[in-house]
Structures are given as structure tokens and as C-alpha cells.
Amino acid sequence: MSLRESFGALTQGVDTLDFTGSAIPCELLLIGDKSFPVIMSNSGQVLIAASRYGKGRIVAIAHETYFYSPKFSQFLLNAVRWLKPTADALVGIQSKFDSLVKTFSDHNIKVESTGRFLESFGVYCMDAYDASQKRELIAFVKKGGGLLIAGQAWYWSYSHGTEKVCFEYPGNQVINVSGIYFTSNYGDTGVFSISKEVPTWPLLVRHGIDFIQDLRSLLSGVRDLHIENGGVPSQLLVHGLLAFPVGLDDSQQSFLAAAYYGKGRVVVATHENQLTTHYLKIFILNAISWLDAGRQGKIGIESSLKGLNDLLNENQVASGISDLIPSLSVYCCQSYSNSELQKIHEFVAEGGGLLIGGQGWWWASQHPGQYAAAEYPGNKILNTFGISILGKSLRAGTYKPMKPEDVTKVYHFRRALSRFLQDNSGKDKMPSPSLWLQKLGQDCNEFVKLSSEGSSAVSSIHQMLKDLLHQTKVPTVSKDKPIQNNSNEYVLIQLATSLHDRYPDLSDVILTIDAKNEGM
């Protein structure tokens, strides 16, 4: 079933959903390729989302009170039918939601009220406040089961802190493997319409994760990021909501990056030699420690990175050459193969750390006509995590590490695009730094090359970009009307060109360029 078909099945016969009343929902955060919004508020908050994990499916609702509401009955019936692995699957319902038993029974759905999850269920309906069976529930979904879960995390955050919500809130301990997170943000209330198509979802959502502390851990004791002797690196496109740059050159090009995904963590280097050079020893040791997340577990290293194994052992870090096995805490590999794509995704989603390195410019030179951002083997792994290795090189040199407190100020694709869209909306303008604009134009050109098929995260941004071109006049460029590389017009020209190549049906977007124009 395609993304569009899944959305249609979940929303069939439902025009609006009523979120009025005393219950205050929370906003949901989505990442990865499998999650998608089902309904959004008028301000763009996701209040119901769905996803797939392994062979199974998940639907998350932003407050458990809606399980009791007759106004949600049709949607809940749709959700359970979509979640069922077989037509006669038994639906288990947490005993506190006995009103659901009648709703489902009246529509010939086999149900059982229960105090806890049982393996005999095909679908399980629960609130988001108990993680005591998280391992069983994750395994259940992975094997093909369906999970309907509802709750809000803002109240939990009062006593535990917003920074812990994504990974320690009980509901997130169960479902964050799927790319859906309950957040501590208050959700909107009101009556909201169901979109005809899968809606676009926010570029930025407050999540509470402390990237400043993450960078302090990753860059502790690092005076310089010396990549001069580690081979010619590639550029990175950091586009995930929970991804962030770690190493930047003087032009805001990223050559090291990190991300959270599910329960796990990822660090990406742009040449495999960066993982074995003593010039980056302190950073490598920090990265392994950050990826291990305090577990003091086993470090497994792909055989092609023997130099990394030697470096770690020389510095009293226990590691060994190993295939990817579930018992590892951290796995280190090159980015030149995607043969273990599914295993790596599940390893990270369920809490593992991944250190991966490689460059994409050589692959791009050997595969003319193919797009590294979409087709380079490592990116088939990494794009889901919100980081892409590009087919462009970056000057090898020695760069100063960024100040951790600047992580929310430096260039990030989503932040730059959000400001650009706001700047071109005609209201509440927030001009982007000029250096960002040239890079944003280049990054939009790369992002448009990512496949949107089956990926709500990619298709959502593609749709935003197409909408922008439909709503904005693309400038005419000629010798008499040149444009600057660091201007809004430059970004619009880049967008119009790349989107027209990617989506030829955008025939109403007219682009006129005099070939003699060299820009400024």
C-alpha cells in the first residue's frame, strides 16, 4: 500500500476531526521516510500521525481523551482496519478504554479488553504512559502487528524536563523507532479539516534535544579539525529535523555531521580516512563515546576500517572487527555499500550508534547522469537519518571547531529554507544571511534530486518548493538584469531550474535566462 493509499484508508469518510474540549493535545514530531501526518491544525501542528516499522504499522494520537470521543469513532475504525495485519486479527484494548470495545464490536471487529499486551493480538490499543512492555511492543510491530497509541507529553515534561521527552517519555520509548515522537509542545484545539492529500508538515518543530551539549561532547578537547591529510572530502547536506552539523568550513559547508534517529545516534564523516587519522583522534574518541551513550557496550568495526580498530585499541577503547550484530553498542563502517541498509536502520532505530564515513565525489565522477544525493549507496542508508553525502568535493584543510552555542545559529538546510519561505511570503519578513542564500540555492538543487516516492519527509518539502514557485514570480534574467549569487532571486532561479528538471509538469513556471548573463 502506497503512502497516498494509506492516507486515504485512514481518512476515508472523515472530513473533520473535533479537538475542542478541555483536553490539550501535544504536538507530534515526525522524521524519517515512513512517518506521515494524518491531520494537522490550522497552524501546521501534527496532531495525528502514522508510520511503518518493520512489517507493522503505528498510528499515534496526541491525547488519549480522543479514544472516548464519539466524534473520533469513524477515524478510529479506519485506523484499526489499516493497522490489522489480517482481516480476522484480534484487537487488544487497554482496559481503561472499554468504550472502544463496543465501538469496534458493533462493526464486527474481534476485540478483547486487557490489562496488558498479549502476543495473540494483531492490533493493540493503548495510552502513551507505560513503557513496561516496550521491547515486546517494538518486536510485535516489527513482525507485522499494529499499534494504536494516544497520549500527550507536556504534562510529563513538567517533572522530567523537556530535554528528556524524545527518548524517555514512555510513549516515545515505544514508538520513536518509527520516526514519530510525542513532544512537550502544547497542541492546538479546534475543529480541523482533513486534507485531500498527505499534508506538508513543518520544517521546524521544537523538540527539546540539547544540541549544544551534544556538540560539547563531540568537540571536547578538539582544537582543530584537521582534514588536510585525510583525503579529499565531500560536502554534506544536513536536512533532517534531528540532524546537525559538527564540522564546517569557512563557507558553511559541512564535512562532519551527526543526527538522532529513533532511539539511536549517527555520526557521518566525509572520507573514510577521517576515521583512521591521528589528526582527528580526539574527535573520533569523542564520537565513539557519544554514540555509545553511556552504555559502555561493544564497538564493532567493519573489516575495511582496520586502522580505526587499531586507533581505538591504542587508546584503551575496546573494539573488534565485526559484522553488524544486534548486541553491538556502536557499529563503524564505510559508506560505499548499502547491502545492510535494513539492518543498519533497525540497529540505529532501536538504540545503536553508527559511525560511518566515505566520500561521494569519486562515485559521482564514475556514474555520470546519476545523482549522488539519491543514488550513492551510502545515501540510501543516510538520507533517512537526515544527512546526505554529496557528489561534490570540499577543500581539505584545517578548520576551527564551531562554538557549541552557535549550533542554532549556523546554516542548516531546514532553518535556511524556513527563513527563505518566510522572507518570500510577503509578511513577517526575516531576511536570511547572504551567505546562507547561495548555499540554500545549491542545497535546494540537491534536495530536489532526492526521491519523494514513499517518503513524506522529502515529498513534503518538494511540495513546499513547488508551491513557492506557483506563488512567486520567477525573475527574468539577462545581461541587463543580472542577479547576485547571494540573493533571493538566485535561489528562485536555482529552484525553478531544478524543479522543472525533476517535475516537467511544472509547465506554468516560466524561466527566462539570457545565456550571456554571468551573475555578479
N, C-alpha and C positions, 0 to 999 in steps of 0.2 A: 504494500500500500504506500503510495507516494505521500509526500508532505501535504500536498493540496488535498488528496483524498482523505487523509487522516483528519485534517482540519474540518473538512466537510462532514465527516462522520460524527465528529464531536459537537458540531454546531447545528446539525440538521433539525429543523423545526424550532429553532431558538433565535428570536430576533433581538431580544434584550435580556439582560440579567439585572436584577434589583439588588444592589448593595446598600440600600438605605437601612436605617435602624440604628440600634445602639452599638452594634459590633463594629470595631475599627480593624479593617484588614491590614496586612503588611504588604509592602511591595515585593515582588519576586524578581530575582536577578537571573538572567539566562546567559550561558556561554556554550561554546562547542557547536557541533554540527547537527546534533539530534534534537535539541530542545527547541520549542517554538511557543509563542504566545497564543492563547485561545481567546482571551478577552482582555482589553485594555481600557483604562479610564480615559476620560476626555483629555487629561493632561499627559497621557502617554505612559502611565504606570501599568505594568503587567500584574493582573490580579488572579488569573488562572493560566497555567502553562502545562504543557505536555512534553514528554520526551520518550526516547527509547534507550534501553541499556541492555547489552547482550541481545537475547532473543525476546525480552519482555518490554513492557510499557509502563509509564508512570503518568498520572495526572495529579497536579498539585493545585490546591485552592487556598487562598490567602486568609482564611479564617474558618474554624470548624463549625461555627454557628450556621453556616450555609448548608450544612448537611441536614439541618432541621427544617429549612425553609421550603414550603410547597412551591415557591416561585423558581426553585432550582431543580424541581423534580425531573423535568424533561432533559435538562443538561446532564444530571446525574445518571439517568438511564442511558443516555448516549455514551457517557464516559465508561460505564461498566461494560456496555456492549463492545466498545472499542478495546477495552482492556482484556476482555475474556480471550484466553488462548484457544478455546474450543466452545462450540455453541452450548454444550451441556456442563460447562465448568461450574464448580461450586463457588459461590461468593461468600467469603467470610466477612462478618461485620462486627467491629468492636462493640461490645455490649452496651456501651453508653449511647450508641446511635441506633437504638431499636426501631426508631421511626423509619429508618431506611429499609428495615426488614419488610414492612408492609408495602412500601413503595415498590420495591423490587419484586416481591412475591406476587403483587397484583398484575405484574407484567410477565409472569411465568419464568422468572429468574430464580434458580435454586439458591437459597441463602441459608446461612447458619450464623446465629448470634454467638459470639465467643469472647472469652476474656483474654485470649492471646492468639497469635498467628499459629496456624497448623499447616503442615506441608500438603494436606489434602485439598487445600483451597487452590482455585485457579485465579481468583482475584481476592485481594484483601483491602478492606476499607478501614482507615484508622486516623486518629489525630496525630499531630506532629510533636507530641510532648513526651514520648517514650522511645528510647533507643536501645532498650534492653535486648531486643532481638534483631539488632541491626545486621549482624552477619548473616543470619538466616534469611532476612528480608532481601538483602542485596543478592544473595545466592538464588533466592526464589525468582526475582525479576530477571536475573542473568540467564536463568534456564527457560524463561518464557512466561513467567507469571505477570499478573497485572497488579499495580498498586495505586489505590486512590487515597490520597493523604491530604489533610487540611489542618491549618493552624496559622498562628502569627507569632513573630519573633520579637516584636518590640517590647512586650512586657518582660520576656525572659532577659532581654538585654539590660534592663534596669539593675538587676542584681549580678549579672555576669560580665557586662561590658560589651559594647558594640563590636570591638575588635575580635571577639570570640564567636560571634554569631555564625559566620560562614562555615566553621569547622566543628564547633562544639554544641551548638543548638541541636537538641535531639532530632528534630526533623531533618536537619541538614546532614547529620551523621548517617541517615538512611538514604536520602535521595541526591546528595550533591554529586554522587558518581555519575548521574545522568546529565549534569550541567544545569540543574535547577537549584537555586538557593533561596530560602526564606531570608529576608533582611529585617533589620531593625527599623526600617523606614515606615512611617505611617502611610497606609494606603488611602486612596480616595474613596469616598462613599457617594452613592448616587445610582441612577439607572443608566446603564451603559449599553450601547448598541453593539451587536456582533458584526464584525467586518465581513464583507463578501469574500475577501481573500485573506490569506495569512497576513496579519498586520505587520508593518515595520515596527521595530521596537527600539528603545532608547540607546543612543550611543554611549551615554554615561549614566551610571547608577551608583549612588553612594553604597559602599559595601563594608566599610569599617576596617578593612585589612590595612595594616600599618606598613606600607611600602618603605617608609623612611627607616624603620627598624630593620626591615629585610636588607636594605642597602647597607646599613651599618654592619650587619653581619657579613655580607658578601664582600665588602670593601675594607673591612677592619685590617689595619696594618699595611694596606696597599698604598704605596707612594706613587707608583706609576703603573700604567697598563701598557707594558712593552710588548707590542705585537710585530716589531720590526723584523725579528728573526724567526717568526712562526709561519712563514709562507704568506702569500698574498691572500688577504681575507676577502670575504664577500660582504655586501651590505645586508642588513636585516630590515624587514618590515614588521614592526611591532604593532599589531592591530587588535589584540584581544583585550577584553574589558579587565581581565585579571593578569595581564602581561605588562611588563615594564622594562625599559632599557636599563642596562647596567654599565655598559661601556659606550661612550660617544666620542666621535672625532670632533674636529673644530667646526664642522658643518652640520652638526646634529645628526650625522649618520650613525646608526647603532651597529656595533660589531660584537657586542655581548648583550644578552637579554635573559630574562627569567619570567616565569609565569606560575600561577596556581591553576590547577585543573582538577576538578573533583575533590578528592582528599589529598592529592599529591602535588609535587613541585617539579619544575623543569628549569634547567639552565642550558642555554644554547650558545655555543662558540662558533665562529665563522671560518675556522680552519682546524682540521684535526690536530695540527702541530701545536695549536694553542693549549691543547690538553696535556701536552707532554713536555713543554718547555719550562726550564727552571726560572726563566724570567717572570713567569706568571705563577710561580709555586704558591705564593701566599694566597692568591685569589683561588687557585684550584683547591687548596686545602679548605678555604672558607666555603667554597661552593659545595664540596662534599659534605661538610658539616651542616650547612643549611638544608641541603637535600635530605639528609638523614633525619632532620627534625627532632634530634634528641633521642632517637631510638637506640643508637649505638649498635646498629644492625650490620648485616653482611654487605660488603661492597663488591659487586660483580662487575667484571670488566671484559668487554669483547676482546677476542684474541688479537685483533688488529691494533689495539691500543696497549701493547705490552709496555711501552715507555711510561704510560700513566700508572700502570701497576707498579713499576719499579719506583717511580717518584713517590707514590703513596707509601710503599713499604719502607723507603729510605727515611720517611718522616713519621714512622711509627703508626701509620694508619693501616689496619689490617684489611687486605683486599686480596682478590684472586681472580685469575682468568676463569670466566664462567659464561655459560649461556644464560639467557633470561629465564629465571625461575621465580615463582611467587614468594619464596622465602627470603629473597634479597630485600634489603632496605633501599639501596641505590644501585642503579644499573648505568654503565658508561659505554657508549658506542659511537661509531661514526654515522654520518647521515647519508651514506651512499646507497643504502638498501632499505626498502620498505617491506621486506619479506616477513617481518614480525610486527607489522602495523597493529593488528588487533590485540596481540599480546601486550604490546607497549602501551596502548591506550588503556587497557584494563588495569595494567600494573600501576600506571600513574593515577588513574581514577580512583583506585582502591587504596591509595596512600603511598605508593612508591615514589622515589626520586629518580629523575632521569637527567644525566649529563650527556649531552650529545653535541658533536662538532663535525664540521665539514664545510667546504665552500661550494658555491653553485655556479661560479663564472666559467669554470672549465667545462662542466656539464653543458651549460648553455652554448658554449662555443662548438661543442661536438653534436649538438642537437638543434641545428638551425630550423626556425619555423615553429619551435616548441617553446612554451612559456615556462621558465623555471619556477615561477611563483606557484603554478598549478601542477606542473608535471615532474619536477625534480623529485627523485624518490624520497629524500628526507622531508620534503614539504607535505607529502601525503600523510606523514606522521605529524608534523609540526603545525600545519595550518589549523587543525582542530584546537591546538593549545594557544592559538592566537599569535604565533610567531612564524614568519616565512623567511627562508634564506633566498636572496635574490640572485639573479644571474649577472650581477654587476660587481665589480671589484671595488675595493676601498683601499686608500693609501696605507700601506703598512708603515707604522711609526710608533712613537711613544706618546701616550696621551695621559693627561691628568685625570684621575677618577673624579666623577662628579660629587658634589656635596650631597649627602643623602637627603637633606631637607629640600633640595631642589628637584626631587623626583616628580613632584606635582607641577613643576614649572617648565621643565624641559619639553621638547617636542615629543608628542605621542600622536599617532595617526587619529585616534578617536577624538582626542582633545582638540587637535587642529581642525578636523573636519567639523566638529560641533561648532567651533567658533566661526568657521568659514560659512556654514549654513546660516548661523545667526546673523552674520555680517551681511549676507545676501538676502535676508528675509524682509528687509525694508523696515524693520523695527528692532529696538533694543540692540543696536549695533555694538559689537565688541571686536574692533579690528584685530586681526591676527598679526603677530610679529612678522616683519617682512621676510626674515629668514625661513619662517615656517611655510610661507606660501609657495616658494619654489619647490621645497621638499614635498609639500602636500600635493602639488600637481604631479610630481613624479610618482608619489605613492599611490595616488588615485589611479594612475595609469597601470600600476602593478596590481592593485587590488581588484580592478575590473577584470583582470585575467583569471582570477580565482573562479572555480566552478561554483555556480549557485544552485546546481541541481541537488536537491535533498538537504541543503544547508540553509536554515533560516537566518543564521548569523550573517552569511555572505549575501543572500538574496535580499535581506532587509536593507543593507547598505547600498547594494546595487539599485534598489528601488528608490531610495532617498536621492541618489545621484541622478537617476533618470527624472524624478520629479523636479529636481532643481533646474535641470536643463529645460524642462517644459515650462517652468515658471519664470525663467530668467532669459533675457535677451543675450544671445551669444555674440560677442563683439566681432565686427568685421575688421580684418587685419590687412594692412597694406603698407607700402613704403611710406605713405603719408600718414598712416595711422599705426605706428609700431606699438608694441606692448613691452612692458618690462617683465623680466623673469620673476620678480618678487611682487607680483600684483594679482589682484583678484581676476583680472582678465586673463592672465596667463593660466591660472588654474581652470577657468571655464573653457579655454581653448583645449587644454590637455584633456579635460573631461569629455568634451564634445567629440574629440577625435577618437579617444579610446572606447567610449561607449558606442559610437557609431560602428566601430570595427567589431565590437562584441555583440551588439544588438542592431543589426542592419535595419530592423523595422522602425528605428527611430528616425523616420524619414522627415518628420516635421521639424527636426533640429537642423537648422541651416548653418553651415560653417563655411565662411569665405576667407581664404588666406591667399595673399599675393606671395608667390614663391620667392620674390626678391626680399621680402621682409626678413631681417636678421635679428629683430628684437633689440633690446637695449641692455 
